[in-house]
């Protein structure tokens, strides 16, 4: 990196995608933003590469009866205050914890400056799921494929290997999601809306690209020539077949 441009918003996405007098066109645009930035990235995808369409924010917490209800409620609300469309879900095998967390959410919600936003997110996009056991909790979580997953259980590392789909995983009672937002090391541009089932957090791999390469000798080409020409002719692509045939019949070399 040798230049930094202090720009933001959908207009910055357009400038980076197409170039301006002062901002050069780039190959790839990465990173999160509001709904306007996300839609702008969607529009320019193909003109440039993008990492993903990220947002709204979401958190899923798996907790057992050892978890502190106030901790769990505060973590749910930490994501609910982002956006009215944010999602905050608790999955637990404890009816008692579920009831205590619900009470705590209502209590803490009233003290939030962004109460109206968080309240709509809790009402419209959030909930508590009661599972038979922790294994079932993880099964539900894998189906949802959350952006942020907290394992607030007595032995979180025992569940870690069972987690198949999650953007970023927070282990234990003292690893709240805001650490990932601000301080902790792993990149926090994460797949949302179930995309963690098939995509990964932003990483160095997003800034690399690859090319495949092929090499055949004449002898190896002759070995597969008939099959290759057969494929081509079945598709009605005779010039494809000819490109093989002209080589295996050539006697100049």
C-alpha positions in Angstrom: 0.0 0.0 0.0 1.4 3.4 -1.0 -1.7 5.6 -1.1 -4.7 6.2 1.2 -7.8 8.1 0.1 -10.1 9.6 2.8 -13.4 8.7 1.1 -16.5 6.6 2.1 -20.0 5.6 1.2 -21.5 4.4 -2.1 -19.7 7.2 -4.0 -16.3 5.8 -2.8 -17.3 2.4 -4.1 -18.1 3.9 -7.5 -14.9 5.9 -7.6 -12.8 2.8 -6.8 -14.7 0.7 -9.4 -14.5 3.0 -12.3 -11.7 5.5 -11.4 -11.8 9.3 -11.3 -9.3 12.0 -11.9 -7.9 11.6 -8.4 -8.7 8.0 -7.5 -7.4 5.2 -9.7 -9.6 2.2 -10.7 -8.9 -0.8 -8.5 -9.1 -4.6 -9.1 -11.0 -5.5 -5.9 -13.1 -3.8 -3.2 -13.4 -5.3 0.2 -14.8 -4.5 3.6 -18.1 -3.8 5.3 -20.4 -0.8 5.2 -24.0 0.3 5.5 -26.8 -0.8 3.2 -25.9 1.8 0.5 -22.3 0.6 0.5 -23.4 -3.1 0.3 -25.7 -2.4 -2.6 -23.1 -0.3 -4.4 -20.7 -3.3 -4.1 -23.3 -5.5 -5.5 -23.8 -3.2 -8.5 -20.1 -3.0 -9.4 -19.4 -6.7 -8.8 -18.1 -8.0 -12.1 -16.6 -4.6 -13.0 -14.2 -5.2 -10.1 -13.9 -8.1 -7.7 -15.6 -7.9 -4.2 -15.2 -9.9 -1.1 -18.9 -10.4 -0.2 -22.2 -8.6 0.4 -22.0 -8.2 4.2 -24.8 -7.3 6.6 -27.1 -6.8 8.5 -25.2 -7.8 11.6 -26.1 -11.0 13.5 -25.1 -12.9 16.6 -26.0 -16.4 17.8 -25.2 -17.5 21.3 -25.1 -21.1 22.5 -25.3 -21.1 26.3 -25.9 -23.7 29.0 -27.1 -23.2 32.6 -23.6 -22.1 33.7 -23.8 -18.9 31.6 -24.4 -15.5 33.3 -27.8 -14.3 32.0 -26.7 -10.6 32.1 -23.6 -11.4 30.0 -25.7 -13.2 27.4 -28.3 -10.5 27.3 -25.7 -7.8 26.9 -24.1 -9.6 24.0 -27.4 -10.1 22.2 -28.1 -6.4 22.5 -24.6 -5.5 21.4 -25.6 -6.6 17.9 -29.3 -5.6 18.1 -28.3 -2.0 18.5 -26.5 -2.0 15.1 -29.5 -2.0 12.9 -33.3 -2.6 12.9 -32.6 -5.5 10.6 -29.9 -7.0 12.9 -30.5 -10.5 14.4 -29.7 -11.8 17.9 -30.5 -15.4 18.7 -29.9 -17.5 21.8 -29.9 -21.3 21.6 -29.8 -23.0 25.0 -30.6 -26.4 26.6 -31.8 -24.6 29.8 -35.3 -23.3 30.2 -34.2 -21.5 33.3 -31.5 -19.6 31.5 -33.8 -18.7 28.6 -36.3 -17.1 31.0 -33.5 -15.2 32.8 -32.0 -13.9 29.6 -35.4 -12.7 28.3 -35.9 -10.8 31.6 -32.4 -9.3 31.3 -32.8 -8.3 27.7 -35.9 -6.3 28.6 -34.2 -4.7 31.6 -31.0 -3.7 29.7 -32.9 -2.6 26.6 -34.5 0.2 28.6 -31.1 1.7 29.5 -29.8 1.8 25.9 -29.4 5.1 24.1 -30.2 3.2 20.8 -33.2 1.5 22.4 -35.6 2.1 19.5 -33.2 0.4 17.0 -32.4 -2.5 19.3 -36.0 -3.0 20.3 -37.1 -3.4 16.7 -34.2 -5.8 16.0 -35.2 -7.9 19.0 -38.9 -7.9 18.2 -38.6 -8.6 14.5 -35.5 -10.7 13.8 -34.4 -12.3 17.1 -35.5 -15.1 19.4 -34.6 -17.9 21.9 -34.5 -21.5 20.8 -34.7 -24.3 23.4 -32.8 -27.5 22.4 -32.6 -30.9 24.0 -28.9 -30.8 24.6 -25.8 -28.9 23.5 -25.2 -31.1 20.5 -28.6 -30.1 19.2 -27.8 -26.5 19.9 -24.8 -26.7 17.6 -26.9 -28.5 15.0 -29.3 -25.6 14.9 -26.4 -23.1 14.8 -24.8 -24.9 11.8 -28.1 -24.7 9.9 -28.4 -20.9 10.6 -24.6 -20.3 9.9 -24.3 -17.1 11.9 -21.9 -14.3 11.3 -20.9 -14.2 15.0 -21.1 -17.3 17.2 -20.5 -17.2 21.0 -20.1 -20.5 22.9 -21.0 -19.5 26.5 -20.8 -22.9 28.0 -18.8 -24.7 30.8 -16.6 -26.4 28.2 -16.7 -24.3 24.9 -13.7 -26.1 23.4 -15.6 -29.4 23.5 -18.1 -27.9 21.1 -15.6 -26.2 18.8 -15.0 -29.2 16.6 -18.7 -29.6 16.1 -19.1 -26.1 14.6 -19.2 -26.3 10.9 -20.7 -23.0 9.8 -19.8 -19.7 11.5 -18.0 -16.5 10.5 -16.2 -15.9 13.8 -16.4 -18.0 17.0 -16.0 -16.5 20.5 -15.2 -19.0 23.1 -16.1 -18.8 26.8 -17.7 -16.3 29.1 -15.1 -13.6 28.8 -14.8 -13.3 25.0 -17.7 -11.1 24.0 -18.3 -10.3 20.4 -17.3 -6.6 20.7 -13.7 -7.8 21.2 -13.9 -8.9 17.6 -15.2 -5.6 16.5 -12.5 -3.5 18.0 -9.5 -5.2 19.6 -9.0 -8.9 18.9 -6.7 -10.0 16.0 -8.8 -12.0 13.5 -10.2 -10.0 10.6 -13.8 -9.0 11.3 -15.2 -8.7 7.8 -17.5 -11.7 8.0 -20.1 -13.6 6.0 -23.7 -12.9 7.0 -27.2 -14.1 6.1 -26.2 -17.7 6.2 -23.3 -17.2 3.8 -20.9 -18.7 6.4 -22.2 -22.1 5.1 -20.1 -21.6 2.0 -17.8 -18.6 2.5 -15.1 -17.4 5.0 -14.0 -14.2 6.7 -11.9 -11.8 4.7 -8.3 -13.0 4.7 -5.1 -12.8 2.8 -6.5 -15.3 0.4 -9.0 -12.6 -0.8 -6.0 -10.6 -2.1 -4.5 -13.5 -4.1 -5.6 -15.0 -7.4 -4.5 -18.1 -9.2 -4.1 -19.4 -12.7 -4.2 -23.1 -13.8 -1.7 -24.4 -16.3 -1.5 -27.4 -18.6 1.2 -29.2 -20.6 0.9 -32.3 -22.8 3.5 -34.0 -24.9 2.5 -35.3 -28.3 2.4 -38.8 -27.0 0.0 -37.9 -24.2 -2.2 -35.9 -26.5 -2.5 -38.9 -28.8 -3.6 -41.0 -25.9 -6.6 -38.9 -25.2 -7.3 -37.5 -28.7 -10.1 -39.8 -29.7 -12.1 -39.1 -26.5 -11.5 -35.4 -26.7 -12.6 -35.2 -30.3 -15.7 -37.3 -29.5 -16.7 -34.8 -26.8 -16.2 -31.9 -29.2 -18.2 -33.6 -32.1 -21.1 -34.5 -29.7 -21.4 -30.8 -28.9 -21.3 -29.9 -32.6 -18.0 -28.0 -32.2 -16.0 -29.4 -35.1 -13.3 -26.7 -34.9 -12.5 -27.9 -31.4 -12.1 -31.5 -32.7 -10.0 -30.3 -35.6 -7.6 -28.5 -33.2 -6.8 -32.0 -31.8 -6.9 -33.9 -35.0 -4.6 -31.6 -36.9 -1.9 -32.2 -34.2 -2.1 -36.0 -34.0 -2.0 -36.2 -37.8 0.8 -33.7 -38.3 4.1 -35.4 -39.4 6.3 -32.3 -39.6 7.8 -32.9 -36.1 
